[in-house]
Amino acid sequence: MKKETKQKEAVVLLLRGDAATTFEEDGKFTVKIAVSPETIEKIENEILDLEGNLTFSDAPDYYKGDHEECFNAKTGYEIPIYDTTGKQINADTKEYAIYPGADALFKVRFKEVPFGRKKFVSAYLLGATIIKQGEKFEGNTTSFDDFKDMLKEEDVQF
């Protein structure tokens, strides 16, 4: 007989943090949210009833903010993103207008998720208010011209 396990209620929190990095892949958007030690403590206290752990990681080297630890929040849905006046900044474009370095208020749902025989806590982004926008990543701008001078040198080291 299979043992039935009841999933615990998800926890929704409003948090202030920085978007250390963002990326979109296969229609899913992920933001690595850098938070203060006080915010980490708040999260841990609020999710005590959930089985499993939320994974915190060090902030990436290129992140220039004040916080040292991050967690990933993801979504596969369109979410509202507002500016500080309450205007939805992605209403027309439907893009995830949170750029690396953004200082924002994030609404995040923490939910217990089974994976194999273990349980983990995952964070799902429900929305955000941008206090100070980061810089939009425009992609890799490397061209062959960047390497021309090196090719002319006879002692190119490999």
Steps between C-alpha positions, in 0.01 A plus 500: 500500500639838399534753777323826424691812585330832517694797367525791736356841419721728290635819658476834316741778601580853389877550496740776407811399312712545191478312174855359498436340162203411282445262213221364287506154346228290339231749606607492865646803675740472793636777718781444749393723788779631724374570852629628833574267795188640674285402200652151495410464868144619428464246217636214710264585791197517270568170322576295814185291451600393151704182466827534313732794463521803279840516336694822549814565297774761494437803283673481160836677466366752249218609733588844638240526777526488878351156566707182509239222476238423237218263418327428169137587439340380178178531305355364180209744502454865415544696821428865573803726537439853626698820540488700826194698381295181461510498118540152355812527286455173313127530421552551125815297441433201728876474551666440833628856553734426790861560403821400681583745776138606558400593856146369542223373722421141408187299574614138530317175577706238683369152445600150606588294194573126495787382284570132510496395865594844631310824542630844419364851528464684170440871454252625240490864392148648511581864420735789567522873548819653363649765729811557285533319168815313406669490161347296221737240360517549124678174422851417393651774282825325410597517134792378289644853503578453870755231405660648185791666681582181686513299178765736360731429793743216440528393862136426577499282810268199513 
